[in-house]
Every structure is written in C-alpha cells, then in structure tokens.
Amino acid sequence: MKFRTTIALASVALATALPFGSCKPKSNASAVGGDAAQKAYVAPGKHDEFYNFVSGGFSGQMSVYGLPSGRLLRVIPVFSVDPEKGYGYSEETKGMLTTSHGFTPWDDLHHTQISQTNGETDGRWVFANGNNTPRVARIDLKTFRTAEIIELPNSAGNHSSPYLTENTEYVVAGTRFSVPTDNPDVPINTYKENFKGTISFIGIDKNSGNMDIAFQLQTPGVNFDLASAGKGPSHGWFFFSCYNSEKANTLLEVNASQRDKDFVMAVNWKKAEEYIKAGKGVKKQVKYAHNIYDEKTHSTKSEIRTEVLSLDPTVLKDICYMIPCPKSPHGIDVDPTGEYMVGSGKLAALIPVFSYQKMIKAIEGKQYDGEYDGIPIIKYEAALYGEVPKPGLGPLHTQFDGKGNAYTSFFVSSEVVKWNIKDLKVLDRVPTYYSIGHLMIPGGDSRKPNAKYLVAYNKITKDRYLPTGPELSQSAQIFDISGEKMQLILDFPTIGEPHYAQAIAAEKVSKNSTKIYKIEENEHPRVAKGEGETKVVREGNKVHVYATAIRSHFSPDNIEGIRLGDEVYFHVTNLEQDWDVPHGFAVKGAANAELLIMPGETSTLKWVPDRVGIFPIYCTDFCSALHQEMQGYVRVSPANSNVPLAWSMGTNNGSNTASKAPAGGSTGKAKK
Ligand SMILES: [Cu+2]
C-alpha cells in the first residue's frame, strides 16, 4: 500500500515537473493526498463497487472496468469483429454487423447509456452508438454481449446518441451530419436548400428491450452534437445541442464559428407521440438493417427494413423549439431534479444554465425571437436561469452529484470544475492529465446519482505512462468526490478512446449474471445435445459437422470424406454445464481463426479447405489438464474422390458413416 502511494505521488510529481504547453494544468497541489492510492485499492479477491462501461471510440468496442480499482474486466465487441470472442467471425454473429451497406466490421463507438427505471439506472442493458454507419446497439448485462443492433436511416454520423428517457421508453439518435434525405445526388453547395437533419426516436420494448424506430423528426440542416432527456417535471422533453447553425458545408472550424450563439433544440416528444397516434406521421421509403441475437437459437436474425414514419416540426409547430446557446454548444445536460439544463459551448467562456419552468412559460407567452427554418426561437433570457461566470476554458460536459452540485469538464484548460447549481458559484477545481473530454459520475445523468467517484476520460496522456511508440494509451482518472474537495486517487490506461462512459453499483448487475446456457433450452437448428447426436451430413457441396466439445475431447474427432470444393460448417456445441468453462475450436487454414463457445452454446465455423491433406482441429481455450489432448483430424480428398463421408471418436475404424459404409471405408484408404 505504501509502495503504491509512493508511485502515484511520484508520477504526479513527474507530470507537473515537465513543461507541457497549454494543456498542462498550472498546479496539482490539491489533486493528491497521502491516502489517495488506498482509496482506489481493492484487495486481491475482493470485488469492485461499480461496473464502469467505457466506450472504445474508434475501436468499436466497449470496455468494462471495475471502480475504483480500474481493473479491466471485459472488452465487449459491439460494432467491431473480435477474435477473442469470435464475434463477427462465427456464422451466428456475422449478421450482427450487417447494415444496408453490407457487412460492416468496424465502427466508432462513442457513448454508452445504462437503461433506467424511474430515472434510476437499473442494470438491465447498456446502449451504445455506432457513429460512422449510424447504428444503435443494445448490450444485455446478463451476458455482457451485444444483443441487438439497429441501423438509422436518413442519418450520417450518429454522434448525438444513444440517450435514454427516464423509463427507457426511447433511445434517441440525432444525426451529426445533415444530409439530403430524399434525393442524394445534388451539388454539395446546395447545402442550405437540400440538407436536413434528423432525430430518430427508437422505441424500446419494456420486457425484451427490443428496439424499433418509432418515428423520426425532420429538422433544420444543423449538426447535432449531444442530447439529454428531461426527467421528473421535464419528463416528456428531450434536449439536443447543435452547432453549425450557419449551415456551412466547408471549413467548419471557421465557418461554423461565426455566430455568437447556436442552439439547444428542445423536443416535446409526448406531443410527437400524439401526432403519431393521430396519424400525422408520413411514411418514407428507406433501407436499414435490424439485427437481433436470439439466445434460444444462439443465432442472429437479421432483416432489412424499408419504411420509417417521419414528422415535420415546421408543420407540426409545437414539437420543437430552439433555445439560443453560446457558442458552438457541445454538451447539454439535465440535472437530477429535471429543472436545469446546462449548456456547454466549446468556444464559450461561461456556462449557461437554462430553466425548464422558464422555458415552458416562454413557450406559453410566445416569448420568441422569430424562427429558425420554421422552428420558433425562444428568447435567450426568457429560458435562462443564469450563467456561471468564468468557470474555465472550453466547457464540454456536465455531470451531477444529486446534492445540488455540477461538475463540468474543460477541454482547453484541462480541468474539472465543481459548481453549485443554485447560486452558480465555483466551489472547486482539479487538473486532469490531459485534455479531458467526457466525465462520469455513476448515475450522474440520472435522477439518483451515486456520487462517490467521478471519472475523467482524457484524450491525451503524453508523459503519464511508459511510451508505446507513436501512439500512447489514453486514460481515465478517478476522483474521490465524497468530500467537499475532489481528490485524484488513480489513473489507468484504457482501450481505444474512452469517450463517454456509464457506471452502476455492482450488485445491480452481478446478481443477474448468466452462468451457462441450459443445454435443454438450446434451439440452435444444428445443435447436438449429446455425443450420441453428433454426425456429419453432406448437402451438395456443403458439409455440416454436428460436433460436441466437453473436457477433454471433441466428438467426432476424426472426419473423412471431405472433398476439395466443399464448404464445411463445424457446428460445435459445448456440452459443459459449468460456469466459466468455454471451449475453443480451430481448424488449420481456416480464414476465420477460431470459435469460442460458452457452456451450452452452439457456434459455427465455416471452413473452405483450399488443398488436399490432413488438417488438425483443436480446442483453443485452455480447459483442463488434458486440454492439449483435445484435438482431432479432418481429411480432405480431391474433388473427384469417392472416399465416403465418415466420422468417429474413440475408435480407429471410422465406424460411423453417412452411407453406413462398411468399417474401413474411412480409415484413410480411399477407394478409387
Ligand atoms: Cu477445451
């Protein structure tokens, strides 16, 4: 313990000693106390207090860390293939990465959001956005696997996503890039006439969690950045930050920074629901993929959808309102009481705090400053509660502790600033190492924050860790916020870019963890529920191997009669009914290296042999003392060979054959 404390102190001291440009905090004197490392110490064998679900940014994955230890517990593949899990490689999971553009194996996962009940995180699902090819995913926290992915039509750059209403009624997704929706072949310089934004409201089934696009709003051609749902009194509203109200289509770093104020768009989604019920939705022809992983069949059901309901807020006037927000707003965050909306302008030198009640009064009294593309603009002062003066440089995101305090990240001045929501006074500030983006308090965007820790997710580490070539690890930093002053207690390197994150008390999730898939409930069409059901079946040039794995052998483990030109499908069922005993499966020369099969699960590896010969199969997941013996052989014969299809295990005479050929027909001596 002493040792760890010393290390932590030394590394912080080193960081401050090195000159480091504008990102470097001026002082970290208040950042670390003597007992700092002890607060993050979780003894071997002890469990963490929180699960932390962190986006992997460009990696397309989500990583799961324990808090406060910073231990990496799992990496969940969502929008990326992952050889560790076989995700996107097994025949059953390839469909999860289907989009209207085909198989899309790598995306950009930015934000995570835990499902809520009554405004409180409930530990059932985590949602994530695919930024590039616009998608929203649902991860099931019983299995820590991606259970569903839905693509978003009429969208480009799904950044403002996935944000949830307080009972997980909807997950929303705003398009970052406005694009022409109906007729895409137009000159780019007709942006102002032809480019439109969209907001998608994806309905979520209460019990299954399954997603379905309920409706889309067609909006002015701005860039949507982030969003936050109303809660409590403001439940029924959604707030979206948007930039580029200038509608520039080139050199946005200059051209989208012209105006002193852009907007927060307030959306009355209860009103939108009424219009949908009243049949005001217009059907639009689109094309998008919807993929669901079925835990009974252990397979993905993937379909292309062709229609979406659209509402036009310039016609249905009381759905959307624009609230001016200084300047190039990035974050918009609603506090736990549901009364305050905190805007954060990337280029602003203050933080505007809007009041929900004042906004409603302004709408009732029509306190407008004209319209923006047919959407009423509420007067800034009419919706404003107040401004936090001179909080720092480049405010981005705000989280709340539920005790009346807000914590805002500042990218340019590399710090977290704590301030009081009522009197808007700054209470504390701590430096981050370096250039913080999002920050997170468990439940800090919900009605019930669990405000023991705050984690900063940083874009740059520079001198924090050992160098690793041109690319250095990005980092997360944990602060103890249980006292009046924030205290840095740990930093740890992260997978990809730790863009945004959510955390939840461990007991809300761990008690529901799936331990095995029950073999009797396995409805995979090519399952073998016992070794007696194993077989090899030829269907034209496709050969289906119904195989099983159990410590420490496969059945069958000798297969003959495969011919060059065949497609071989190994459907491997793991017969184990014991927690944490997966088996692996690999065959030499397969383009997809391996499967990883959970207890009771069936998973399929496709193999197209490219030459004649003997090909070993083996288990890739160390499963027992005789794991190394868990192996077998497949014989591939020439295309015109008449070697009969045969399989066996535990005998050297190939007694099981498809045609009940006499024993010996498959011992290696092909009959010519
Ligand atoms: Cu094994």
Residues whose N, C-alpha, C, O or C-beta is under 5 A from the ligand:
A	BS01	CU	P582 H583 G584 C619 D621 C623 M630
